[in-house]
Amino acid sequence: MANLLSLPPEILLKALEGFSVREIVEVSQTCSKLRHVIMSNKSSFRKSRNPDTIHLPPELSIDNVSASALFGLACRSIAISKHLSSSRQPIEPHSTTSYNLSIPSLLQISSVHRRPTRFSRCGTTIGFLCDTSYSLIDIETSDVLQAEIQLSAATGSIPCMDTLWLKEERSVLIAAVSEDLTGTCVLQVDEISTARMTFGERNQRFRLGIPRLELISMTVHDQYIAIVTYKRLILVDWRNNVGAMIQVTNSRSRSEGDDGLSPASSRECFSDMRTLLFHPREPAAVISQSCFMDKVESGIHLIKLPNNMPQLTDGMSSGVSDWTNLTIQSTDLRCSRFPNQLWAAIHCAEVRPPSTLDLHVLVMTQQGETRAKRNFAKVALDISDSSSYTEILAWGEHKAEADNFSASGAHRIAGSPFYLVKTSNGYCLNVPKLEDGNGFQSSFVLLSLPFNCQFPAAVKDVSTFPDIAQGQWDVLLCDFELQTGKFFAITRDALHVVQY
């Protein structure tokens, strides 16, 4: 040991490369010299095999936080991870903080089918859709900021929407499709300020009529908006005012050397498309598709975004005939453990350099007419070589009865996936945990809900999770943040932050 400690700091740091965050923290606890070397240099954490285990504030990255602060955040993240790996279950909450709310739409809605949805969060700022209004809350200080933005007329509806948090601009971008009683659909993009002095101020950035189709889901990323319908994608670049309707074909249905943009027959084109996520750094997207009967795809496909979309004009009607149709060839991203008969929905995507895309996927498989099994999986795909893949883990599986689980109309989850489990003592949360603090989400843990949430609960998306509530909604279970062990829930008059 003495010989090891006599080595220069750069050699000691080189030896730590490839360690997990937990292993680096444990090494730092062996002696003061190693702790000093690790606390004074960020390279050990930067080059660890799971740096995402460290929970950083949303405005910070490893590059702009000090080495000593990074070490402290790593120690805290590992302590929470170990706590969530406790063998004593369900794990009781450590504390609950409640923030009073006075949002009119929350108080007025009584039907469980009209309760808040589309929860998203960026640091201390929280947003959700309540009927046709979007609500923003900031809990950074005890003086809670609240704002409510009307997205559609009172007689209309919001069939799909998505949000994009703009950290540098201190705002949130809201892309929403509103539909009135006549069936007219309008795509609108609004930028809402989240800065303290201008909180809730609205700036309309884009508005256009779109075809009235069976809308499944929506995703916004940078200047792109994708609306997923049953058989087509509506793709819009709202900054450059271009867009098109896109049909997607599988690579096996095209001839060798095809450019992938020529017309295709309807039998070659995808149907049952469910979700789409844009590649965070490249002009590409990953889509999920239901695969049943004689289909042999994995249900997860990669497409390149077109660079030849035509201009959109203000005078365009919402008819399909006014839109240019393009056909794009996809690449099937094979995943060996995914069965042929499945229903897949992609919840989030992360990029690891140089070209690996991590997908969090919910896979539903039907077991007879009345039973289904769902698996949460994390899949790593090498985008630079789309013929290869690596499935690195599966979170686990859960069997659900047909009368309390629906697999249609899924939307992205704000944080880690979770679902409710009914026990003899009431409802508990089943959430993924960081196994042994090493950053690999390989199993689930039961969390006990606090007393003020311990009654039949309305889950965030009635079409995706078990509809346990009967009649009126009582509490909206919103988000579980795995790295900090925090759970967020909304009642009619308060936001609750539960620390485990």
N, C-alpha and C positions, 0 to 999 in steps of 0.2 A: 504493500500500500504506500509506503514511504517513497519507493522508487517511482510509483505512478504519480504521486503528488509533486514530485520534483520536475515533471515534464512542463514545458511551456504551455500557457493557456490555449494557444491555437491548436496544439496537439490534443489537449483534453477535449476541446470543443469538437474537433474532427472525429474523435472517438464516439461522441454522443450522436452523430448524424444517423438518422434512421430509427432512433429510439422513439417510443410513444411519449406523449406529454406526461403521462403518469410516471413512467420510468425516469424521465429527466427530473421531475420533482422529487422522487425518491432518492435519486443520486445526490441531489443537492442537500439532502438531510443527513448524509453520511459524515460530512465534515465541513468546517467553516470555509476552507479554501475552495472546495468545489462549489459551495453555495455562492461564494463571492464571484467566481468565474462565470457561473450561469446567470447571476443577477446583473452582471455588468456587460453581457453580450447577448444579443437576440438570436444569434445564428443557430443555437441548439434547438430553439422552438421553431424557428423558421424552417429548418431542415428536418424537423420531426416527421414521422409518418402520418400524423393526424393533427396538424395545427388547428383545424377547425374545432377541435374540442375546447379550445380556449374561447370563452365568451367575451367578445370585445364590444364596447358601446358602438351603436350604429354609425357614429360619425368618425370612428377610428379604425385603423388597420394596424397590422404588425409594424409597418414601415413608419408610422407616425405616433407610436407610443414608446415611452422610454423602456429600457431593458428591465429596470427595477419594477416599473408598473406592470409590465408584461408578466414578470415572474409572480407578482401578487395575484394577477387575474388567473394565471394558470393554477396556482395553489387553490384558489376559491372554486374554480371550475371542477377540479378533481375532488375536492371535499364534497361538493353537491353530488357529483357522479357516484361517489362511494355511498353517500346517504341513500340515493335512489337504488342502489344495488343491495340494500338491506334484505336479509332473509325474512324479516318480520313484516308480514303484509296483512291487511293493507297499511301503507305508510300514512301516518297521521300528519296533518298540516303543521308546519312550524309556526306560521302566523298568517293572518288575513287582514289586509288593509282595504277599506271600503271608501269610495269617493261618491259623494252625493251628485245625482244627475237631475236635470230639469228639462228634459227633451220632450216636447209635446207629443210627437208621434209615438213615443214609447208608452205614454200614459193612455193614449186613445185606442191603441190596438188591443183587442181582446181575443181575436181568433188565433189559434195556434198556427194556422196555415198562413198568417200574415205577419208572423213575428220577424224580428231582425235576422238578416242573413249577410253573407259576403263580408265577414269580419276580416280586417287586415290591420297590421300594426307596423309602425316604424319607431323604435325606441319607446318614448313615453307618449307618442301620438297614436290614437286608435280611431279607426273608422269602420262604419258598418251601414248597410242599407236597411232602412225601415220603411216598408211599403214603397212609396215613390220618392222618398227623401233620403239623402245621405247625411249621416251625422258624424261629426268629428269631435274628439275629446283629447285634451292634452293634460296629463297628470304630472308634469315635470315639477310643479310646485303645489303647495296646498291650495292655491287659488286656481281651481280647475277651469280651463277654458273649454267652452262648448259652442258648437255651431251646427246649424241644420240647413242643408241646401236642397231645394226642391228640384228634382231632376225631370219630372214629368208632370203633366196636368193632373188634377185630382181625379179625372175620369180615366186616366191612362194606366199603363203598367210598365214595369221594367223587366222584360223577359231575360235579359242577360247583361252583365256588366263586369268590368275588371278595373283595378287600380294599379298605379305605378307611383311609388314614392320617389320624389326627386330630392335627395338629401342636400345637395349643394344649393338648390333654389329654395329650400325650405317650403316645399309645396307638395301636393299630391295631384296626380293626373287621373281623372275619372273618365273612362270611356264607357258609355252606356247606350243601349238601344231602348228607346221608348216606343210604345205602341198605343195608339188611341183607339176609341171604340169603332172607328171605321176600318181598322186594320192597317193603317198607314204606319210604317216603321221608319224611324229616324235614328241615325247614328250621330251622337254628339260627344265631343271631347271638351271637358272643362278642366282648368287648372285652379285648384283651391289653395290659398296660402295657409301654411301652418306656422309661419313666423308669429311671434307673440304680439307684435304691434298691429299686424294686419290679419290676424287669425280669422279664417272663414271667408275672406274676400274671394270673389269668383271672377274668373276671366275665361270667356268662351273662346276656344282655340279652333274648333272645327265642327261643322254640321252638314249632314248629307242624308238624303233619303236612300234607303236600301231595300232590296227585294224582301217581300214577306215570305219567308221560308220557315221550316221547322228548326228553330234556333236551339242549339245544344249547349254551347259554352262560348266564352270569349276570353281572349288573352291579349294584353297590351305589353309591348316592350319597345322602349325608345320611340321611334317614329312609326312603328308597325302596330296595326291592330288586326287580329285574325278572329273572325266569327266562324265557328264550326257549326255547320248544318248537317243534316242526315247524309247527304251525298256530295256536298260542295263545301269549299272554303271561300269566304269573302275576305280578301286580303286588301288592306288599305294602308298606304303610306301617307299619313295625315299631314306631315310637315311639307312634303313635296306635292300633295294633292293628286296622287295617282293611285290606281287600284284596279282590281279585276276579280272575277269569279273563277275559282280554280277547281278542276277535277283532278283527283290523284289516282294514279295507276301504280300497280306493283311492277317491279323490274322484271319479273318472270313473264309478264304479259306483253312485253315489248321485244322487238327484234334487236339483234346485235347492231350497235352503232346508231341507234335511234337517238335523236336529240332530246326526247322527252317532252317537247313542247307542242307536238302535232296533235290534231284531234284524235280522240279515242272513242271507241264504241262504248255505250253505257254498260255493257257486260264486263268491260275491262276495268271500270272505275270503281273506287272504293264506295261502299255504303257503310252504315253503322259507325261513322267516325264519332269519337267521344270528346277527346281533349287534345289541345295543342300547346306546346311550350316552345318559345323561341330559344335558339342557342344564344347564350349571353354575350358571345363575342364574335360570332360569325353569321353571315346571312343565310341561316339555315333554321329549320324547325323540326321538332320531333312530334309526331301525332300518334294517338292511340286509336285502335279500332277493335270492335267486337269481332271475334272469330268463332263461328259456329259451323256445324254440319261438316262439309267437305273441305273447308278452308285449312290451309296448312301454314299460314303465316304466324308469327309470334304475336301479332297484334300491336307491335311497336315499330314505327317506320320513320326514316329520315328523309326530308325533302330539302332541296336547295331553293331559296326564294328567287323568284324571277326578277330580272332587272329591266324588263321591257314592258312594264305595266303602263297603260295609257292614262292621259290626264282625265280627272274627274271634273265635271262642269256643274255649276250651280243650277243649271236648268234641267239636270237629269231627273227623270222620274224614278220612282222606286220599283219600276218593272224590271224583270230579268232581261228583257230585250235590249235595254240601254247599257248593259254591262258587257265588257269584253270577256270571253271565256278562254281560259288557258288550261292546258293539260300538263301536269308535271309528273314525271316518273319518280317513284320513291324507291328507297332501299330498305328492305326488310332487315331489321336488327334482331337477329336470331338470339333467343334466350332458351337454353336447353330445358330448363326446369319449368317453363311455362307450358301448360297443356294446350292442345289444339283448340279445345272448346273453352273459350274464356271471354271475359269482359274486362278490359284494361282501362285504367284512368291514370294519367301521369299527374302527380301533385306538385312536384317542384324539381328543378334541375340546377345543378351546380357544376362549375368547370374547374378542373384541376389541371395545371400546366403539365405538358404542353398542349395536349389535345384530348384529354379524357373528360367525358361528360357523365356525371353521376345523376341518375334518375331515381326519384322516389315514386314507386308504382304501387297502386292498389289493383290486385288481380282477383276477379271474381270467377269462380267455377261453379257451374250448376251441378247439383247432385240429386237427380230425379226432379220431379215436378214441384216439390214443396221444400227442398232444402238447398242451401248454397254454402259454399266455403270461400272465405276471403283470405288472401295472403297479402301482407305488406312486404315489399321487397325493395332492396336498394341494388341497382344494377349499374355497373361501370362500363361505359362503351368508349372505344377508341374511335373518335370521329375521323381521324386521319386515315384509318384503314377500316372502312365500314363493314368489311367482311369478317372482322374479328370482334370478339366481345369477351367480357369477363363478368360473370355474375358473382359479386363478392359476398353477398349475404342475403338472408331472408329474415325479416323481423319475427315472423311467426304466422300462425293461422288461427282463424276463428270461424266456427260454424254458426250460421244464423238462420233462424226459422223464417219462412217466407212471409209470415204475418207481421214481422217487426224489422224487416230489412228490405230495402228497395235498391236496386243497382242501376237506376236510370237517372240521367241528368246530373252527373257528378260535377263538382267544381273543385278548384284547388283548395287545399287546406292551408290556413295561415301559417301554422307551425308544424309540429310533429303530429302524425296521425294518432287518433285516440278513439275509443268507443266506450260505451257504458256497459257495466256488468251488474246485474241485480244479485245481491247477496242477501243473507238472512238479516243483516243489519242495515239494509238499504242499498242505494246505488253507489258503486265505486267506479273510478276511471281506470281504464286499462291503457297504459301508455308505453312506448318503447323506452328502454333504459340504456345507458352507456355501460356495457358489460365490464365490470371490474375497473371502471374508470379509464379504460384504454381507448375509448372513442369508437367502439364498434357496436352498433345498435343491433344486438343479436337476440334479444328477448324482451318480454313485456313485464311490467310491474303494476301492481294494484295500488291506487291512491285513494284514500278515504276522502270523501267530500266534506267540507265544513258544515256545521249545523244549518246555516242559513241557505245551503244548497241541497240539503238532504231531504228532498221530496221529488216526486215525479218531474223529470227535467225535460225541457225542450231542447233538442240538439240543434246545432247550427244550420244544418241543411236537411229539411224534411224529406227530400228525395234521395239523400245519400246515406243518412244514418238512421238508426231505429227511432221511430216516432213514438216515444214513450209517453209524451204528454197527452192528457185527455182534456178536451175543451179548451180552457185558457192556458196560455203559456206563463210559466213562472220564472224560469231562469234560462238564459242563453249561454251554453258552454262554448267558449270561443276559441281558445288558443292555449296550447301547452308548449312552453319554451324549454326544450330539453336541457340545454347547457346551464340554465340558471335554476331549473326546477320550479318555475313559476307557471301558475295556471290563471287564466283570465275568464271571468264570467260576468254577464250583465243581467240585472233585474230591472224592473220598471223604473226604479228611482236611484239605482246605484251601480257602479262598476266595482267588482271585487277582484283583488289581486291576491291569490293564495300562494304562499311560499312553502314549498316542501323541503 
